[in-house]
């Protein structure tokens, strides 16, 4: 037979009175959806179902069943929320690790880029140094060649001048010899004329 209205009221009041201090304590510690709260809800649902069965009260049994289903739903929701929180924490941790790895990769990329920049600058300076050295050697070689040509030209010019002076001296000498020969020829010619004149005068006397 169904539980009379008055005892049912007392039953409900007793359940409420029994769990009130527990609900207050859980509320103070922020455990409104904690496992303890769900255990209390399960206990209340079980009590209602058991009392409904004991007194053959379909209303109490239905209340107990509905409360148990609601508790299970809240437990499921709590589990899902906790799973979501765990997944969120894991996602945040993965994101943090990825951000850290990305920062390390970026730092490494900056380091490598800076190193390559320094190496490129070093290679550029070395190329410029080699180019300057090669240019200096080229200029030095050209200067040596020009100096050699200058010395050769100076030597050739000096040789030409010496040859010119020697030719001039030879010409002067030749002229002197020619003048002497001419004078000798003139002397001989005069002497021959005088001899001829003397023979002519001797024959006539």
Buried (B, 14 or more C-beta within 10 A) or exposed (E): EEBEEEEBEEBEEEBEEEBEEBBEEBEEEEBEEEEEBBEBBBBBBBBBBEBBEEBEBEEBBEBBBEBBEEBBEBBEEBEEEEEEEEEEEEEEEEEEEEEEEEEEEEEEEEEEEEEEEEEEEEEEEEEEEEEEEEEEEEEEEEEEEEEEEEEEEEEEEEEEEEEEEEEEEEEEEEEEEEEEEEEEEEEEEEEEEEEEEEEEEEEEE
